Amino acid sequence: MIYTHATTPLARRSLAGSAAVSLATILLAFAFGVSPATAQTQPVGAKAGERGEAPRQPASASSGADAAANPYCAAIVDAAADARFAWQAKTLEAMRIDIEERAAKLEEKRAETELWLRRRQEFLDRTEERIVAIYARMRADAAAAQIAAMQDDAAVALLSKIDTRSASAILNEMEPGRAAHLTGVVTGVLKREARNMAKSSARNAARDMSKDTAGNAAASGAGP
């Protein structure tokens, strides 16, 4: 009865399409268990996940899982704390052992270095003593010729180690200008050493005096 009023082919095709859509909507409603009105507002094949909606879980299941997890967490919290403390103690102990081993190796290296320096200094001292003895036994003119050709620091060090009589004879055989220069350098070195010794003695005396003063003040303060 409805289609008898459509007098044109276009109108008949439109009515046929509407009827097909209505039929498909009814079939989808029966297939997915929803009402035809709800099926009309949703696209074909749209499910909860496809519509971007998270699937809903019953509230009772979520609350039940939390209630079951709480006693378990409370039961293992002490064990977890003990395990963490044991791990930290083990790590600190390993670090302490490593530091002690490194310190022992450094101490061993320091002892080796000190031994090497002491042996080197002993060798230099023996060598210096032998060189001084050699120049002291040489003829004055031969020693003067060799010492005059040395650098100032080496010549001064050698002349300061030789006894006074031998040094005077060597300087007497040396060229006057060079002899005067070396004599001035030796004099400057001796003056500088004397000043350093005087300063060191003054500092030691002042330190001893301050200690005595502090001791006397402590003794007087502790008296009746």
Secondary structure, 3 states (H helix, E strand, C coil): CCHHHCCCHHHHHHHHHHHHHHHHHHHHHHHHCCCHHHHHHCCCCCCCCCCCCCCCCCHHHHHHHHHHHHHHHHHHHHHHHHHHHHHHHHHHHHHHHHHHHHHHHHHHHHHHHHHHHHHHHHHHHHHHHHHHHHHHHCCHHHHHHHHHCCCHHHHHHHHHHCCHHHHHHHHHHCCHHHHHHHHHHHHHHHHHHHHHHHHHHHHHHHHHHHHHHHHHHHHHHHCC
